[in-house]
């Protein structure tokens, strides 16, 4: 990840924006203090939906200098790392469930000069990815089942985030701990209190066109979560 202005990053998910006016939505989010943009790439196989291809990403890259967090919800992600890196992705995040050899995917992403992340579905245990945490820049803990925006936050997600934070801190790793799915002001507070450093937020940013006010509410919730975490410690 590139340097950012806030201790906890808010990364609007462009899947939830008005795609007919995506440039304006991005400009508004960036002006309101977004730290990055999250781009969901879906292939209709690993998940049932189909979304942004590389030409979309090239257009997105032209509209912003913010980091682009590319979430590859696709089968055989190693085949497309080069494509999405050259289209403008800063961090390429693949799913642990989509490969039999995470080491191979990480090495391939590193050769491209890209940041690399690993993501896990809600039902996937944390120990599936713990051996790879020292090799990546980001861990995404999915708090909804991947594939569609607008889903409800799975209530036991903070427990998994706390366990992930403990694993990262135990080894003193410099790894973004991301939570993706169902982020609202309430769940943002829970996630940050549990140790998240990066929140993927979709409908809670772009709903009703009130992008600035929505991001302000999320930022206030993040600060509440940081206070909660300090009190817990």
Number of C-alpha atoms within 10 A of each C-alpha: 17 11 8 13 9 13 12 21 21 25 28 29 26 23 20 20 21 15 11 8 9 17 17 14 20 24 13 17 23 20 11 15 17 25 23 25 24 23 26 25 23 22 18 14 11 18 16 12 14 17 15 16 16 17 13 12 21 15 14 21 17 11 14 15 11 18 20 23 26 26 22 27 27 23 19 17 18 21 12 15 25 17 14 22 20 14 19 21 26 21 25 28 29 28 23 19 20 18 16 10 11 21 13 12 23 23 14 17 21 16 9 12 11 22 21 25 31 25 24 22 17 17 10 14 11 17 11 11 19 14 11 16 19 15 19 21 20 25 29 25 24 24 28 23 19 20 18 17 17 15 15 14 18 15 11 10 20 22 14 18 27 18 15 25 20 14 16 19 13 9 10 10 15 14 19 21 24 27 28 23 26 24 26 21 22 15 25 27 24 25 30 28 24 24 24 28 22 25 30 26 28 23 23 22 30 25 13 9 14 13 24 18 13 20 23 16 16 24 21 14 20 28 17 19 24 23 15 16 17 10 9 9 6
